Amino acid sequence: MATKYAFTQNLRELRFHLCPAGAGSDATRAYPTMKYHNPNTPILIREATGVEPKLWARYQLGKEKSHSLAGLNDKEIEEKVTSMVKTEIA
């Protein structure tokens, strides 16, 4: 069954860098759904005061991509996460 949070096979790790008081922390609401559909892929949530909210994806062969989540609303954050977990990097 396909879902928007079913990760590509090349994705090795998904990491959120967030400020606990910032708006980007809303991105973690989808964690239970993502983890349920991808139990073997590490999904890390790192909180630190004063950091820019950012999403990192690590793919096979050590390739990484990141996107800033600063100033994005819930819908835009969801679109960023979906695009990152569907990206095929060889």
C-alpha positions as CSV (number, residue, x, y, z in Angstrom):
1,M,0.0,0.0,0.0
2,A,1.5,3.3,-1.1
3,T,1.5,6.3,1.3
4,K,3.0,9.7,1.1
5,Y,5.4,8.8,3.9
6,A,6.7,5.5,2.3
7,F,10.4,6.3,1.9
8,T,12.5,5.5,-1.1
9,Q,14.9,2.6,-0.8
10,N,17.9,4.9,-1.1
11,L,17.0,6.9,2.0
12,R,19.2,5.9,4.9
13,E,18.2,8.6,7.5
14,L,15.9,11.5,8.0
15,R,16.9,14.2,10.5
16,F,15.0,17.2,11.8
17,H,16.9,20.1,13.5
18,L,14.5,22.2,15.5
19,C,14.2,24.9,18.1
20,P,11.7,23.8,20.8
21,A,10.0,27.2,20.8
22,G,10.0,27.6,17.0
23,A,7.2,27.0,14.5
24,G,9.3,24.3,12.7
25,S,8.7,21.9,15.6
26,D,5.2,21.2,14.2
27,A,7.0,19.0,11.6
28,T,7.4,16.3,14.1
29,R,3.7,15.6,14.3
30,A,4.0,13.1,11.4
31,Y,6.7,11.1,13.2
32,P,4.4,8.2,14.3
33,T,3.0,7.8,10.8
34,M,6.5,7.9,9.2
35,K,8.0,5.5,11.7
36,Y,5.1,3.1,11.3
37,H,5.5,2.9,7.5
38,N,9.4,2.9,7.7
39,P,10.4,1.0,10.8
40,N,14.0,0.3,9.7
41,T,14.9,3.9,8.7
42,P,16.2,6.1,11.5
43,I,14.2,9.3,11.9
44,L,16.1,11.6,14.2
45,I,14.7,14.7,15.9
46,R,17.4,17.1,17.3
47,E,16.3,20.1,19.4
48,A,18.5,23.0,20.4
49,T,17.8,26.5,21.4
50,G,18.3,29.1,18.7
51,V,18.9,26.8,15.7
52,E,17.3,27.3,12.3
53,P,14.6,24.6,11.7
54,K,16.0,22.3,9.0
55,L,15.4,19.0,7.4
56,W,18.2,16.7,6.4
57,A,18.0,13.5,4.4
58,R,20.9,11.1,4.0
59,Y,20.9,8.7,1.1
60,Q,23.0,5.8,0.1
61,L,26.7,6.4,-0.6
62,G,26.7,9.2,2.0
63,K,24.9,11.8,-0.1
64,E,22.9,14.4,1.9
65,K,20.3,17.0,1.1
66,S,18.9,19.6,3.4
67,H,16.0,22.2,3.3
68,S,15.3,25.0,5.6
69,L,11.9,24.8,7.4
70,A,12.1,28.5,8.6
71,G,9.0,30.5,7.9
72,L,7.0,27.6,6.3
73,N,3.5,26.7,7.3
74,D,2.3,23.1,8.1
75,K,1.3,22.4,4.5
76,E,4.7,23.6,3.1
77,I,6.6,21.6,5.7
78,E,4.6,18.5,4.7
79,E,5.4,19.1,1.1
80,K,9.2,19.4,1.8
81,V,9.2,16.2,3.9
82,T,7.3,14.3,1.2
83,S,9.7,15.5,-1.6
84,M,12.7,14.6,0.5
85,V,11.6,11.0,1.3
86,K,10.6,10.4,-2.3
87,T,13.8,11.7,-3.9
88,E,15.9,9.0,-5.7
89,I,19.6,9.8,-5.5
90,A,21.9,7.2,-7.0
